[in-house]
Amino acid sequence: MKNIDSVISSEVYSLLKNFDKNDYKKLENITNKTISVLLEAGLFSSALFVKYQGSKREFSNSSSFMLSLIVDILEKNNDILNINTKTQTNDNYDKLIEYLKEITKDVYLTVFTTNIIYQALVYLRYHLKAK
């Protein structure tokens, strides 16, 4: 059995290495808000929130990073989540929505996925604060 916590932490760290350090404050801002939306309104609302933030020019890099991080985390843990989608798109928002449609068919998987994404966002926030 793999250590999900370790996978999430290393994935956040490796993706963050390629992110522009000048945008760390913006990414920290959107991360904190996304955590709040995730906990208060759920998976679909947080995905929509991140997508909306990407429509604002100042947050487009942060939004793209956040969407790719969440999709990567879900794909890296697909052996546990068992997400069966046939999505052919390269757009991370569309991929995420397709994954969430499958995940939310099972209440336990929904709660588990919410916790995985929450943990990834918390790790991201701490990595950003440490820089």
RAVENBEL-V334350 format. One record per residue. N is the residue number from 1. RES is the residue in one letter. PHI is phi in whole degrees, 0 to 359 (999 if undefined). NEAR is the number of other ideal C-beta (glycine too) atoms within 10 Angstrom. D_LAST is the distance of its C-alpha to the last C-alpha in whole Angstrom. Layout:
N_RES_PHI_NEAR_D_LAST / N_RES_PHI_NEAR_D_LAST
This chain:
1_M_999_4_32 / 2_K_270_10_28 / 3_N_270_9_25 / 4_I_298_16_24 / 5_D_302_11_21 / 6_S_293_9_20 / 7_V_298_16_21 / 8_I_296_23_18 / 9_S_299_18_15 / 10_S_291_13_16 / 11_E_293_19_17 / 12_V_300_23_14 / 13_Y_297_12_11 / 14_S_292_10_14 / 15_L_289_17_14 / 16_L_291_18_11 / 17_K_298_9_11 / 18_N_266_7_13 / 19_F_269_19_12 / 20_D_295_11_12 / 21_K_296_11_9 / 22_N_292_8_11 / 23_D_259_17_12 / 24_Y_301_17_9 / 25_K_296_11_10 / 26_K_294_19_13 / 27_L_293_24_12 / 28_E_296_17_11 / 29_N_299_16_14 / 30_I_291_25_16 / 31_T_296_26_15 / 32_N_299_13_16 / 33_K_291_15_19 / 34_T_294_25_20 / 35_I_302_17_20 / 36_S_298_12_22 / 37_V_295_17_24 / 38_L_301_21_24 / 39_L_288_12_25 / 40_E_272_9_28 / 41_A_237_12_30 / 42_G_105_14_29 / 43_L_294_21_28 / 44_F_295_13_30 / 45_S_295_13_29 / 46_S_292_26_25 / 47_A_296_24_26 / 48_L_296_15_28 / 49_F_299_19_25 / 50_V_296_27_23 / 51_K_299_18_25 / 52_Y_297_11_26 / 53_Q_299_21_23 / 54_G_292_20_23 / 55_S_284_9_26 / 56_K_275_12_25 / 57_R_305_7_24 / 58_E_292_11_20 / 59_F_251_21_19 / 60_S_298_14_21 / 61_N_295_17_18 / 62_S_295_25_16 / 63_S_295_23_19 / 64_S_299_15_20 / 65_F_299_25_17 / 66_M_298_26_18 / 67_L_297_21_21 / 68_S_293_15_21 / 69_L_297_25_18 / 70_I_296_27_21 / 71_V_297_19_24 / 72_D_298_17_22 / 73_I_298_23_22 / 74_L_295_21_25 / 75_E_292_13_27 / 76_K_292_17_25 / 77_N_252_20_27 / 78_N_296_12_30 / 79_D_296_8_32 / 80_I_268_15_31 / 81_L_286_19_32 / 82_N_56_11_34 / 83_I_273_19_34 / 84_N_250_8_37 / 85_T_238_14_36 / 86_K_248_5_38 / 87_T_294_15_36 / 88_Q_249_8_36 / 89_T_274_10_33 / 90_N_261_7_30 / 91_D_282_12_29 / 92_N_295_22_26 / 93_Y_295_19_27 / 94_D_297_15_31 / 95_K_300_20_30 / 96_L_300_24_28 / 97_I_298_18_31 / 98_E_297_17_33 / 99_Y_299_23_31 / 100_L_294_22_31 / 101_K_299_13_35 / 102_E_287_17_36 / 103_I_297_20_33 / 104_T_284_15_35 / 105_K_287_9_38 / 106_D_235_13_38 / 107_V_297_8_37 / 108_Y_292_7_35 / 109_L_293_16_33 / 110_T_296_15_32 / 111_V_294_12_31 / 112_F_298_16_29 / 113_T_295_24_27 / 114_T_302_17_26 / 115_N_293_12_25 / 116_I_296_21_23 / 117_I_294_23_21 / 118_Y_302_15_20 / 119_Q_298_16_19 / 120_A_298_24_17 / 121_L_292_24_16 / 122_V_294_15_15 / 123_Y_301_21_13 / 124_L_299_28_11 / 125_R_299_17_10 / 126_Y_291_12_9 / 127_H_297_20_7 / 128_L_293_19_5 / 129_K_292_10_6 / 130_A_285_6_4 / 131_K_277_9_0
